[in-house]
Amino acid sequence: GGGTGRIINEPEAIQWVKEHYENGGTVLTVCTGASVAAKAGLLEGMKATTYHTAFDYVQGYCSDCELLKGVRYVDNGRIITTAGISAGIDGALHLISRIKGRDIAEEAARNMEYDKWAPGEGYMNYENEFVSYLKKYGPAKAKEEYGPALTDAQTLFFAGELKNLAADLAAAGQMEKAIEALEFCTEYYPGEVIIYNQLREVYAQMGRPVPPTPEDFMEKALQGQLEEAMALYEKAKTRFPGWVFFEESRMNWTGYQLLGQGKTEAAIQAFRINVDAYPQSFNVYDSLAEAYLRDEQSDLARKYYQKSLELNPDNENARKMLAKIEER
């Protein structure tokens, strides 16, 4: 933004932005930040925008870009330029919408008490080719057409882009197609709870049985009802195999809340649920080991610190805690 004068003449900064983009990254500029993108060559042949008094300034750094007046942001796919500060918020919310979904962007806006976001005020100079193909021909044909490219699906689409497509389909009454889009998305973004949350909403609209919400698990756990939480989890696993019920980070946070309240046994149970839900995460074992150590169960603490270290040999905390256990 307004501080670009400090880096516009720093070759290393310009090169970093350029390499980030060339390596597949997305660039969002605010205000006169468009000048940095322009100097890095990212705006050549593009439509863009910037702060209303800085058009000549930014134009001086790109020979073949069209700067648009009167728009809050311009989306070219992996390069998004925005006008002033509040327009920068609009552009950021738009990017959140693409990455995680409109519902998540709307939630972020509410949390900021930012009620000015109007998604339609931006200029879309971009349409996701893959999402358009899937919308027209369906997931099965999309798999056939894109084949090997789907091994790196994140280069083709963000989860939010398919979530938004599903939301539009559901709003149009095309519930089965919405479900197909979301189920397809879970294949390539495994573990993304936000996809399952939206899938639950569509199921509910259709009158289908739905699994518990993340809040259902957290509330029981925070109230110390860990047996009930575990029973709810086991029942849900049986009825909805493959479903992701809650974020690893939320259950981990819940466990530490209980640990901080001195409810060590309850914390252990919360961490055990997390271990079952995320068996390939080194962090869940690290947290469980910490709770066992707090409960003076050194053998179990050692076991789970070792498991955490096995999954992540760079986990220095586990290494340090194992050394402390051996010193006892």
C-alpha positions in Angstrom: 0.0 0.0 0.0 1.2 3.5 0.9 4.6 2.1 2.0 5.6 0.8 -1.5 7.9 3.8 -1.9 10.3 2.0 0.5 10.5 -1.2 -1.5 9.8 -0.2 -5.1 13.5 0.3 -5.7 14.6 -2.8 -3.8 15.4 -5.5 -6.4 15.3 -8.3 -3.9 11.7 -7.4 -2.8 10.6 -7.2 -6.4 12.2 -10.5 -7.3 10.6 -12.2 -4.3 7.1 -11.1 -5.5 7.9 -12.2 -9.0 9.2 -15.6 -7.9 6.2 -16.1 -5.6 3.9 -15.6 -8.5 6.0 -17.7 -10.9 6.0 -20.6 -8.4 2.2 -20.7 -8.4 1.4 -18.3 -5.6 -1.4 -15.7 -5.6 -0.7 -12.0 -5.2 -3.1 -9.5 -3.7 -2.2 -5.8 -3.8 -3.7 -2.9 -1.9 -3.7 0.7 -3.0 -0.3 1.6 -4.6 0.9 -1.9 -4.0 -0.1 -2.4 -7.6 3.1 -0.6 -8.5 5.2 -3.4 -7.0 3.2 -6.1 -9.0 3.6 -3.9 -12.1 7.4 -3.6 -11.7 7.6 -7.3 -11.2 5.9 -7.7 -14.6 2.8 -9.3 -13.2 0.3 -6.8 -14.7 1.5 -7.0 -18.3 -1.6 -7.7 -20.5 -3.8 -7.5 -17.5 -6.6 -5.3 -16.3 -5.9 -3.8 -12.8 -6.8 -1.0 -10.4 -5.2 1.1 -7.7 -5.8 4.1 -5.5 -7.6 6.8 -7.5 -4.8 9.3 -7.3 -2.1 6.8 -8.2 -3.1 5.7 -11.7 -0.3 7.6 -13.4 2.2 6.4 -10.9 1.3 2.8 -11.4 1.0 3.1 -15.1 4.6 4.2 -15.2 5.7 0.7 -14.1 3.7 -1.3 -16.7 3.6 -0.7 -20.5 0.7 -3.0 -21.3 -1.8 -2.9 -18.4 -5.3 -1.4 -18.4 -6.1 0.4 -15.1 -9.8 0.5 -14.4 -11.4 3.4 -12.5 -14.5 3.0 -10.3 -14.0 -0.6 -9.3 -13.1 -1.9 -5.8 -10.9 -4.8 -7.0 -9.9 -6.6 -10.2 -9.4 -10.4 -10.1 -7.2 -11.9 -12.8 -7.0 -15.3 -11.2 -3.6 -15.3 -9.4 -3.2 -11.6 -9.3 -5.8 -9.4 -7.6 -5.4 -5.6 -7.4 -7.5 -3.4 -5.1 -8.1 0.3 -4.8 -7.8 2.0 -1.3 -7.7 0.5 2.2 -11.4 -0.5 2.5 -11.3 -1.9 -1.1 -8.3 -3.9 0.1 -10.5 -5.5 2.7 -13.1 -6.3 0.0 -10.4 -7.9 -2.1 -9.1 -9.9 0.8 -12.6 -11.1 1.6 -13.1 -12.0 -2.1 -9.9 -14.0 -2.0 -11.0 -15.8 1.2 -14.2 -16.6 -0.6 -12.3 -18.2 -3.4 -10.0 -20.1 -1.1 -12.4 -21.2 1.6 -15.9 -20.3 0.4 -18.4 -17.4 0.5 -19.7 -18.5 3.9 -16.3 -18.3 5.5 -15.7 -14.9 4.0 -19.0 -13.7 5.3 -18.1 -15.0 8.7 -14.8 -13.2 8.6 -16.6 -10.0 7.7 -19.0 -10.4 10.6 -16.1 -11.0 13.0 -14.5 -7.8 11.8 -17.9 -6.0 12.0 -17.3 -5.0 8.4 -20.7 -4.6 6.8 -19.6 -2.9 3.6 -18.5 -6.0 1.7 -20.4 -6.3 -1.6 -19.0 -9.2 -3.6 -20.5 -7.9 -6.9 -18.5 -4.6 -6.8 -15.3 -6.2 -8.0 -14.4 -6.7 -11.6 -13.9 -10.4 -12.5 -11.4 -10.7 -15.3 -11.1 -14.4 -14.5 -13.2 -17.6 -14.6 -11.8 -20.9 -13.3 -11.6 -23.1 -16.3 -11.8 -26.3 -14.3 -14.8 -25.3 -12.2 -16.6 -24.2 -15.3 -15.9 -27.6 -16.9 -17.1 -29.4 -13.9 -20.3 -27.3 -13.7 -21.1 -28.1 -17.3 -20.1 -31.8 -17.5 -20.1 -33.0 -14.0 -17.3 -34.6 -11.7 -17.0 -37.8 -13.7 -16.2 -36.1 -17.0 -14.0 -33.6 -15.2 -11.9 -36.5 -13.9 -11.6 -38.0 -17.3 -10.7 -34.7 -19.0 -8.1 -33.5 -16.4 -6.8 -36.9 -15.3 -3.2 -36.6 -14.2 -3.5 -32.8 -13.5 -5.8 -33.7 -10.6 -2.8 -35.2 -8.7 -2.0 -31.6 -7.9 -5.6 -30.4 -7.7 -4.7 -27.2 -5.8 -3.2 -25.8 -9.0 -6.6 -26.2 -10.7 -9.1 -25.0 -8.1 -9.5 -23.9 -4.5 -11.9 -25.7 -2.2 -13.8 -22.4 -1.9 -14.4 -22.2 -5.6 -16.2 -25.6 -5.6 -18.0 -24.7 -2.4 -19.3 -21.6 -4.0 -20.4 -23.6 -7.1 -22.2 -26.0 -4.8 -23.9 -23.1 -2.9 -25.1 -21.7 -6.2 -26.4 -25.1 -7.3 -28.2 -25.6 -4.0 -29.8 -22.2 -4.2 -31.1 -23.1 -7.7 -32.6 -26.3 -6.3 -30.0 -28.6 -7.9 -29.3 -30.4 -4.6 -27.8 -33.6 -6.1 -25.4 -31.7 -8.2 -24.4 -29.6 -5.2 -23.7 -32.8 -3.3 -21.7 -34.2 -6.2 -19.5 -31.1 -6.3 -18.9 -31.1 -2.6 -18.1 -34.9 -2.5 -15.8 -34.4 -5.4 -14.1 -31.6 -3.4 -13.5 -33.8 -0.4 -11.5 -36.2 -2.5 -8.9 -33.5 -3.3 -9.1 -31.5 -0.1 -9.2 -34.2 2.5 -9.6 -33.0 6.1 -11.3 -29.7 5.1 -14.1 -29.6 7.7 -15.6 -26.6 6.0 -16.6 -28.8 3.0 -18.3 -31.3 5.3 -20.1 -28.5 7.1 -21.6 -27.3 3.8 -22.4 -30.9 2.8 -24.3 -31.3 6.1 -26.3 -28.2 5.3 -27.3 -29.5 1.9 -28.2 -32.9 3.5 -30.4 -31.1 6.0 -32.2 -29.1 3.3 -33.0 -32.4 1.6 -34.3 -34.0 4.8 -31.4 -36.5 4.9 -29.9 -37.7 8.2 -26.9 -35.4 9.2 -23.9 -36.0 11.5 -23.3 -33.9 14.6 -21.8 -30.5 14.2 -18.3 -29.6 15.4 -19.9 -27.6 18.2 -21.8 -30.7 19.4 -18.5 -32.4 20.1 -16.8 -29.3 21.6 -19.6 -28.4 23.9 -19.8 -31.9 25.4 -16.0 -31.9 25.8 -15.8 -28.5 27.4 -18.6 -29.4 29.9 -16.5 -32.4 30.9 -18.9 -34.9 29.3 -16.1 -36.8 27.7 -17.8 -40.2 27.8 -20.8 -38.7 26.0 -18.5 -37.0 23.5 -16.6 -40.2 22.8 -19.9 -42.1 22.4 -21.2 -39.4 20.0 -18.0 -39.6 18.0 -18.0 -43.4 17.8 -21.7 -43.5 16.7 -21.1 -40.8 14.1 -18.1 -42.7 12.7 -20.2 -45.8 12.2 -23.1 -43.9 10.6 -21.0 -41.5 8.5 -17.8 -43.3 7.5 -15.1 -41.1 6.1 -16.7 -37.9 7.4 -14.5 -35.3 9.0 -16.4 -34.1 12.0 -14.2 -31.4 13.5 -11.0 -29.5 13.0 -7.9 -31.0 14.7 -7.0 -27.5 16.0 -10.4 -27.1 17.7 -10.3 -30.4 19.6 -6.7 -29.7 20.5 -7.7 -26.3 21.9 -10.5 -27.9 23.8 -8.1 -30.4 25.4 -5.8 -27.5 26.5 -8.7 -25.6 27.9 -9.5 -28.7 30.1 -5.9 -29.1 31.0 -5.7 -25.5 32.1 -8.7 -26.0 34.3 -7.0 -28.9 36.0 -9.3 -31.4 34.4 -6.4 -33.7 33.3 -8.4 -36.9 32.8 -11.0 -35.0 30.7 -8.2 -33.4 28.7 -6.6 -36.9 28.1 -10.0 -38.1 26.7 -10.3 -35.1 24.4 -6.8 -35.6 23.1 -7.5 -39.3 22.6 -10.5 -38.4 20.4 -8.2 -36.2 18.4 -5.7 -39.0 18.0 -8.4 -41.3 16.6 -9.6 -38.6 14.2 -6.2 -37.5 13.0 -3.8 -40.5 13.4 -1.2 -39.1 11.0 -0.8 -35.8 12.9 2.4 -35.6 15.0 0.8 -32.8 17.0 -2.1 -34.8 18.4 0.3 -37.3 19.9 2.5 -34.5 21.3 -0.6 -33.0 23.1 -1.7 -36.4 24.4 1.8 -37.1 25.8 1.8 -33.7 27.5 -1.5 -34.5 29.3 -0.2 -37.9 30.4 3.0 -36.4 31.7 0.9 -33.8 33.6 -1.0 -36.8 35.1 2.4 -38.4 36.1 1.9 -41.3 33.7 5.5 -41.2 32.3 5.3 -44.5 30.4 2.4 -43.4 28.3 3.9 -39.9 27.9 7.1 -41.5 26.6 5.0 -43.7 24.2 3.2 -40.8 22.6 6.1 -38.4 22.5 8.0 -41.2 20.6 5.1 -41.6 18.3 5.0 -37.9 17.6 8.7 -37.9 16.9 8.3 -40.8 14.6 5.8 -38.9 12.5 7.9 -35.7 12.7 11.6 -36.1 13.4 11.9 -32.3 13.6 9.6 -32.1 16.6 12.1 -30.6 19.1 9.5 -30.4 21.8 9.0 -34.1 21.8 12.8 -34.7 21.8 13.3 -32.3 24.7 10.4 -33.8 26.8 11.7 -37.4 26.2 15.1 -36.3 27.5 13.4 -34.8 30.6 11.4 -38.1 31.2 14.7 -40.1 31.1 16.2 -37.7 33.6 13.5 -38.5 36.2 
